[in-house]
Amino acid sequence: MIQIAPRYLTNIENKGQQPSFHVVYDLVTLLNISLDGFILGEENSHKSSKRLQVEAQLDCLDEDELVTIGKVIQAIYGEKCKFN
């Protein structure tokens, strides 16, 4: 979790104080979202936050598990997602 004082959080929420870069960085890291997606909104970022989260999950898999996931995607979406 992010360690900030309750008073600091209250000032951000209620008084419009801008969080420090460190706090913003900790938030996007904790939530596994892109900084540009957080600031500009997902529609303006290159990759959506959900795509980045799925990619992070895929990074935890070994090659055999990735093959299985690829087959599941292909079974669900057919030719739309077929890659060799």
Summary of the structure (lengths in Angstrom):
residues: 84
radius of gyration: 18.2
end to end distance: 40.6
largest distance: 54.2
contacts: 170
relative contact order: 0.08
helix: 70%
strand: 0%
